[in-house]
Amino acid sequence: MNIQEAVDAQRFHQQWLPDITYLEQGFSADIVKGLEGMGHHIEFGERIQARASRTGAMVNASWWNRSRERVWALATSARAEERWDSKQVLAHTLVHRL
């Protein structure tokens, strides 16, 4: 899986109260069964970001070399409601890098 595939993958949201694990469609039956076996209460939905916060949860990622001097890859969510262009992701990454 590359960095863009990871950002585009289905999402989950879990919180303590209510004690529900929300999964987007597309998780394998083995994962669902495993989570249920550990006591998770599962609910399915089309989109997770609306549950994560009032304004949504944007997913962006950057992959740096070890010296943190060069960005190897950038990825931003392909979901229309979350889309940033690569310049916005790079600017955000440079401002927030550790």
Legacy VTK file of the C-alpha trace (Angstrom):
# vtk DataFile Version 3.0
C-alpha trace
ASCII
DATASET POLYDATA
POINTS 98 float
0.000 0.000 0.000
1.422 3.386 -0.935
0.792 6.659 0.892
-2.143 7.677 -1.341
-3.811 4.271 -0.975
-3.500 4.589 2.808
-5.164 8.011 2.804
-7.932 6.750 0.491
-8.587 3.556 2.473
-11.818 3.071 4.374
-11.896 4.651 7.835
-13.119 3.837 11.285
-14.003 5.892 14.347
-14.103 4.553 17.889
-14.899 6.389 21.073
-15.692 5.535 24.658
-19.172 7.040 24.954
-21.154 5.888 23.178
-19.088 2.727 23.052
-19.511 2.156 19.329
-16.964 1.475 16.604
-18.105 3.048 13.336
-16.756 1.416 10.178
-17.062 2.550 6.612
-18.163 -0.066 4.108
-15.336 -2.183 2.731
-13.697 -3.673 5.833
-13.279 -7.430 5.488
-15.545 -9.827 7.344
-12.470 -11.116 9.223
-11.713 -7.644 10.590
-15.340 -7.106 11.626
-15.513 -10.531 13.268
-12.201 -9.909 15.061
-13.369 -6.555 16.415
-16.670 -8.039 17.552
-14.736 -10.873 19.202
-12.860 -8.253 21.246
-16.157 -6.750 22.403
-16.560 -3.883 19.921
-20.090 -2.830 19.031
-19.974 -2.220 15.275
-22.065 0.164 13.197
-21.565 0.770 9.481
-21.855 4.009 7.569
-20.887 5.536 4.251
-18.692 8.347 5.619
-16.855 8.668 8.912
-15.755 12.309 8.831
-19.176 13.657 9.830
-18.999 11.701 13.084
-15.431 12.744 13.894
-16.204 16.464 14.202
-18.760 19.041 13.233
-16.602 20.257 10.363
-15.323 16.864 9.256
-11.986 15.077 9.445
-9.532 15.839 6.667
-6.821 13.274 5.980
-3.502 14.341 4.499
-0.117 12.678 4.721
3.509 13.428 3.998
6.480 11.094 3.802
9.857 12.591 4.663
13.364 11.206 4.404
15.126 10.444 7.704
16.891 13.812 7.897
13.518 15.540 7.349
15.056 17.639 4.605
13.097 16.291 1.665
9.458 15.317 1.123
9.271 12.020 -0.768
5.519 11.870 -1.205
2.364 13.814 -0.417
-1.167 12.493 -0.336
-4.503 14.169 0.212
-7.966 12.757 0.508
-9.695 12.124 -2.790
-13.061 12.734 -1.146
-14.589 15.839 -2.650
-15.631 17.316 0.694
-12.060 17.057 2.018
-9.968 17.763 -1.053
-6.847 19.932 -0.824
-4.441 20.395 -3.676
-0.818 19.295 -3.302
0.402 22.859 -2.676
-1.936 23.211 0.318
-0.772 19.859 1.721
2.874 20.810 1.269
2.355 24.213 2.916
0.536 22.611 5.863
3.241 19.935 6.124
6.073 22.455 6.171
4.368 24.565 8.847
3.602 21.571 11.087
6.663 19.396 10.626
8.349 18.240 13.812
LINES 1 99
98 0 1 2 3 4 5 6 7 8 9 10 11 12 13 14 15 16 17 18 19 20 21 22 23 24 25 26 27 28 29 30 31 32 33 34 35 36 37 38 39 40 41 42 43 44 45 46 47 48 49 50 51 52 53 54 55 56 57 58 59 60 61 62 63 64 65 66 67 68 69 70 71 72 73 74 75 76 77 78 79 80 81 82 83 84 85 86 87 88 89 90 91 92 93 94 95 96 97
